[in-house]
């Protein structure tokens, strides 16, 4: 069951990991991987509209939840 939770919470996990990766990489090299974290802010700075970001993240969440339900 914990693996299924990882699938369901994919987007929040990616958001958290993007911050952790950015901070660790910046401390080590002084450079940034993303324009801004959490990752949805990076997409905003890449000129994605808020509606597109929400739609894509919702679609990814829906697909990951469907995969998790099929895995039960």
GIPEVEN-V478927 format. One record per helix or strand. SS is the DSSP state (@ for helix, = for strand). FROM is the first residue (numbers start at 1). LEN is the number of residues. If there is no record, write none. Layout:
ss=SS from=FROM len=LEN
ss=SS from=FROM len=LEN
This chain:
ss=@ from=2 len=7
ss=@ from=10 len=20
ss=@ from=39 len=7
ss=@ from=50 len=22
